[in-house]
Amino acid sequence: MIRIENSKFHNNNMQRPNFIIISTSLLFFVTCNLCYAQQFPKYEIQLGFGPLAREQIIDDAVETLLGTASLDPIRMGDFSNSFNLSLRYQRRQWISIGLALGFTTKTTYRTDYSESKSFYKHSNFMSTFEAKYIYLDHPFVQLYGVTGFGILLVKTKDQRFPHDTKMYGWPTTQLTPIAIRIGKKFGGFAEMGYGYKGIVNFGVSARF
């Protein structure tokens, strides 16, 4: 009987350090995750390029609605190359807000009554407010979406008459339902949406 009790006492002594090690490891893992959740990077700088940008997304929506009501065929718009810079501040774990500045350019042509083609060069400058909605925020992988709305300054020049330049302001927007960022402090991103940043927008990003 004395040997059995000694054996049980020995097993309890062996199990106690194992329990302490496992409990400490779990506590350390949970604490690290909570620390990252509370101390996530606050600021982000994003530099991107969108080869299929469509700044007049509001015009497209109105024309599509009117065309559908009148059974007219939908007119295809011209796409631009977008160079954009976004500055964001992450207020919560799931959302960050900021400003986006950009430049888009494209060349289009029109055919007049004499069937002669007129080439037009468009240079557009944009300034927009953006909100970034974060679906998954891991230290190395982030899934998110973006909505943006702002003002587009359009500059149009007829190549036949270089001095004939027109400038006007117009509202613009961006809808990006799905995007991914890979990297911790420095990384790359790819976004899919429609608007002033393009159907596909990709580039580099820094968080700090």
N, C-alpha and C positions, 0 to 999 in steps of 0.2 A: 504493500500500500504506500509506503514511503517513496519507493521508486516511481510509482505512477504519478504521485503528486509532484515530485520533482520534475518529471517529464512534462506535465501540463504547465508547470511554472516556467520551464525552459521555453516551451512553445509560445507562451504569452509574451515572454521577453523578446523573442525573435519577431513576433508579429507586430509588436508595438513600434519598433523602428521603421518597418515597412509601411505601416499606416502613416507615420509622421512624414516619411519621404513622399508618399503619394499625395497626401493632403497639401504638403508644401508646394509640390509641383503644380497641382491644380490651382492653388491660390496664386502662384506666380503667373501662370498662364492667363487666368482671368484678370489679374491686376494689370498685366501688360496690355491686354485688349482694351480695358477700360481707360488706361492712360492714353492709348492711341486715339480712342474715340473722343476723349476730351481735349487732346492736344493735336488735332488734325491741322494740316497746313492751312493758314488763313488766306493766303494770297496766291493768285495764279496769273501767269502771263502766257498767252497763247498766240502763236504766229502760224497762220494757215494760208493755204492756197486752194481755191475752188474753181476747177476748170469749167463747170456747168452752172454758173450763177444766173439767176433770173430775178432781177431787182423789182420788176413790175408785177409782183405776185398778187397785189390787190387788184390791179387792172385785169389780170388773168381770171381771178375769181368772179369779178363782176361780168366780164365778157362771157365766161362760161355759163353763168347763171342766165344771162339774157339770151345767149345763143341756144341754150337748152329749152327755154320757154318758147322761143320763136322757131325752133327746129332748124336753126342755121348751123352749118359746120363749124367746128371749133378751130380757131386760127392758132397755128403754132407760133410761139414766140421765139425770139433770138436769145441765145445764151452768151454770157460774158465770162471773162477770166477774172476771178476775184482774188485780191490780195488783202488779207484782213489781220488785224491785231486786236485781241481781246484782253481786257484787264478786269479781273474778278476778285471779289472778297467773299469768302465763305462764312456766312452768318451762323448757319446750323449744319448739322451733320448731313442733311439731305438737300440743302439749297445754298447756292451762291449767286450773287448779283454783281453786275458791273457794266462797263461800257465797251463797245466795239467800234473801232475805226477801220475804214476800208477804202479800197480803190478798185473800181472795175473798169474794164475797157473792152470795146468790141467795134467791129466794122461791119456795117450792113449796107445794102443797096436797095434802091427803089427804081421802078420803071415808070416813066411818065407817058403822056399820050403819044409822044413821038417815038416811043419804044427805045429811048436812050436811058442808060443806066446811070443813076446818081449814087455815088458812094458817100456814106456818112460815117464819121468817126465819133463814137460816144465815149466820153470820159466822165465817170461818175464817182463822186465822193460821198461816203456815207458816215453817219454818226448815229448809233443806235444804243438803246438800253437793252440788256440781256439778262435773262434768268436761267440758271443752270440747275436742273433737277437731277439729283444723284440717286440712282437706283441701288448701286452697290459701291461701297467705298472701302476697298482693301488697300493696304499699303502699296501694292504693286499693280493692281488692276482696278479700274474704275469704270462703271457703266453709268451712263447719264443721258439726258435729253436737254435740248435748248430751245427756248423761244425768245425772239427778239423783235423789237419794233423801234423805228426811228425815221430819220429824214435822209433823203437821197438828193444830192445836188447834181443835176444832170447838165452836162455841157455837150452840145451837139454842133458839129462842124461839117459843112458840105465840102467835100474834097475839090469840087470844081470852083467853088468860091471860098477860099480860105478865110476871107474877112467876114463871111456870113456865119457868125457864131451865135448860138442861142443858149441861154442858161435859165434854168428854172428848178424849183424844189418840188419834191414828190415824196409821199410816204412809202416806206418799204418795210418788209418784215421777213422773218426767217422762222421756219418750223422744222425742228430736227428731233424726231421721236427716239432715235437710237444712235448712240455713239460710244466709243470705247477709248480709254486712255491706258497705256501700259508704261510703267516706270514709276519710281518712287518720287525723288525730288525732280529729276529731269526725265522726260519721256516723250513718246510720240502718241498721236491721237488720230482717229479716223471717224468722221461723222457722215451720216446719211440723212438728207432732208430736202427741203425746197425753199429757195429764197435768195437773199443777197449773198449768202456764202456758198451757194451751189448745191447741186444734188449730192455731190461728194466733196467734202472738205477735209483736208488732212494737213498735218504739219508737226511742229514741236511745241513742247509745253514745259514750263518750270513752275514748281510749287514751293513756297517757303512760308 
